[in-house]
């Protein structure tokens, strides 16, 4: 049943025509035909993608980003990488077990033309070749080998911190994967029973020739 003086409006999300009272339009309401469409609009990641410079160049994510520069968005009940969400929205499902790599080497970019599925090892190899690993650990106070030893140790974090002369929080962050993940993720799944030699560990984070 429609109310008197209702005006037909097109939903900004699903384009369905619905009736809205003029007094609601005056205060900026009535743009959506239902609560479901309103919630869908709020969760739509595309509103945070800057496509203003065309389809060929990068589409930077203008919403929340993590410490590595990758966009983050809350979807499917958890925080996810924005470029993966946008790719699945515009292209389709990413094959199980594969990463989504940036051909443009620009972390906030969400342009599907610059993204392609690839193995985790391929992703790590690209990071080394493009010298993105060494840039992040230039000012580190421990070596890659030490980071791997901390990550693979079964000792308590307090003991590890004393052994390596770092703070408890530094040791805890490494073991939790919050820091040095570029190196320690090369050890996953599972941890090495014995850390690799200095030569091997250093090679993991040097630019491939």
Secondary structure, DSSP 8 states (H G I E B T S, - for coil): ---TT-EEEE-TTT--EEEE-HHHHHTT----SSHHHHHHHHT-GGGGB--TT-SSS--BB-S-B-TTS-BEEEETTEEEEHHHHHHHHHT----TT-EEEESS--TTB--GGGEEEE-HHHHHHHHHHTTHHHHHSTT-SS-HHHHHHHHH--S-HHHHHHHHT--HHHHHHHHTTSSSHHHHGGG-SS--SS---HHHHHHHTS---
